[in-house]
Amino acid sequence: CLAAILWLGQRRLVNLLSTNALRRLILVWWFNAWGFDWLYYHIFVKPYLTIAQLLSSDPINTLMNIPAVLIRWLGLGIKISENGKLRWYAASMCLGAVIVLVLLVFR
């Protein structure tokens, strides 16, 4: 209703406000929603964007990815050792037997 009164018709009040510098400042302030957008941006949006940028590396997620990366490397090592050659399997069994004996002896 207020907008219709101000802008429809002859717009005498708007024209009166736009003639003086102080009145023009008030009019610009009204057009900019009384500075609410600027205030909202600096109170809510800018701090949120700063925090989001600081946490973009996601340190908690990085800690959670460490076990997955270790398992992936272990899987790659096992995949390399499975080459189908009997000699490699026999050597692996001998190495395992030696490790078990060392653990039993130096217990």
TIDREN-138543 format. One record per residue: residue in three letters; y, x, z of N, C-alpha, C, O in turn. Coordinates in steps of 0.05 Angstrom, whole numbers, plus 5000, padded with zeros to 4 digits. Atoms other than C-alpha are relative to their C-alpha. Layout:
! residues N
ALAYXZYXZYXZYXZ;...
***
This chain:
! residues 107
CYS497650175000500050005000502550185000504450124985;LEU497749824999504850575018500450144973502650174964;ALA499849875026503250924952501149814980502749904963;ALA498950205020504650294913503049965004504549944985;ILE497150044994511350204948501650254990503750224979;LEU498649765008513250934935500150044970502150124959;TRP500349915028510851014863500249784979500949844956;LEU499750215020510850334830502849895000504249895021;GLY497350125001517250014807502050224993501550394976;GLN497849825007523750394806499950275014501350465007;ARG500449744985521650954855502650115011503150355008;ARG497449904989528450994888499650195023501150395025;LEU500549824977525751304952499150284991499950485002;VAL501049745010522051844914502250164986502550404990;ASN497749865013528152004871502050105020503250315017;LEU498249924979532452034934499050255014500550435020;LEU501249774986527652514967500050254983500150474994;SER500249765017527352974907502750134994502850334981;THR497449895006534853094904500950225020502350405011;ASN499249814980535753494968497850215004495450155001;ALA502149794997532254164983498249945024495849975021;LEU501750064977529853955052498249764994495949755001;ARG501650245007527653285025497850084979495649974980;ARG502049915020524153644967497750145015495450115007;LEU502149874985520454075018498249805013495749835014;ILE501750214988518153445054498349874979495949814985;LEU501650135022515953144988497750184992495450084988;VAL502249825007511953764970497950015022495550025017;TRP501850004978508953765039498249755000495849765005;TRP501550255002506853035029498050034977495749944979;PHE501849975022503953204961497650185006495450144995;ASN502249824993499753754992498549905025497350065040;ALA501550134978496753265043500850125027499050155044;TRP498949904975501153545099498750265008498650335032;GLY501149744995497854225093497149995011496050195020;PHE502750034989491053945114498050174984496250294996;ASP501949845016487354285056500250295007498150435009;TRP499649714993490354965073498850055027497450255031;LEU501049974972488754865147496949995000495650155013;TYR502950045001481654625132498750254988496750354998;TYR501149775014480455215085500050245020498050385021;HIS499849774983482855735136498549975027497850175039;ILE501450044974479455425197497049984995495450095011;PHE502950045004472655225167498850154977496850294981;VAL501249895024471455475097500050305000497950424995;LYS499849705001473856195101498250135021496850325014;PRO501949874982470056365166497149954992495450134995;TYR502850055009463756035139499350184977497050294977;LEU500649825022464156435075499750295009498150444999;THR500249734989465357075115497350045014496050255010;ILE502649984986459256945159497750004980495850154983;ALA502150015020455056765098499850274985497650364978;GLN500049745014457157415064498750225018497250395008;LEU501149804982455457825126496949975003495550165006;LEU502950054997448557495131498649984973496349884972;SER501350025026447057535056497550174998495750104983;SER502449845000442058085069497749875015495449955013;ASP501950164985438457595116498250195016495850225009;PRO501549804985436158095170497449885012495450025015;ILE502450124988431157605202497849974978495550034984;ASN502050025022427757475135498950274992496650304985;THR500949735007427458225122497850095020495850215012;LEU502049934980423658315188497449854995495249954999;MET502450165005418857755168498650104975496250054972;ASN501349915025417558085100498550275004496950344987;ILE501349744996415258755130496949975000495650134986;PRO502950025001408058525144498949934972496850034964;ALA500950075027407558215075500050254981498250284965;VAL499849765017409858865042497750205007496550324990;LEU502249824991404859275084497349904989495750064980;ILE502550115011399158805064499850044970497750104960;ARG500049965030401158854991499350294994497850344975;TRP500649715005401059624995497050055006495750204991;LEU502849974993394259595030498249894978496250014970;GLY501550125021391659134976500050174975498050194961;LEU499949825023394059604921498350245004497050334985;GLY501749774994390560184956497149934997495550084986;ILE502850095003384059784959499349954971497150024962;LYS500450055028384859574887499550264984497950274966;ILE500449745013385460304865497350115007496050234990;SER502649884992379260494905497649854987495449974986;GLU502250155013375059954870500050064970501049914954;ASN500049925028373760324805497349984987497150034963;GLY502650045012366360184795498350254998496150244987;LYS501549755001364060904802498450035026499650025048;LEU501849984977358060994849500750245017500450235042;ARG499349764986360261694868502349945020502250045043;TRP497850074983366761414897499149835024500049875046;TYR501050174979363060884937498450165021498650125045;ALA501649834982358261394966501850185017501350225040;ALA498149834985363961854985501549845021502049945043;SER498650174981367561275019498249935024499149935047;MET501950054978361261105059499750245017499650215042;CYS500349764985360461825080502550055018502350135041;LEU497549964985367861865101500049805023500949875045;GLY500150204979366961215141498150085022498650055046;ALA501949914981360761495175501150235017500750245041;VAL498849784985364462135194502149905019502350005042;ILE497950114982370261735223498749865024499649895047;VAL501450134978365361315265498850205019499050175043;LEU501149794983361861935290502150155016501750205040;VAL497849874985368462265309501049825022501649925044;LEU499150194979370561645347498049985022498749965046;LEU502150014979363861625384499950265016499450255040;VAL500249744986363862365401502450055018502150135041;PHE497649944985371062425424501149765015503649745019;ARG499250244985371261775462500650075028501349895043;
***
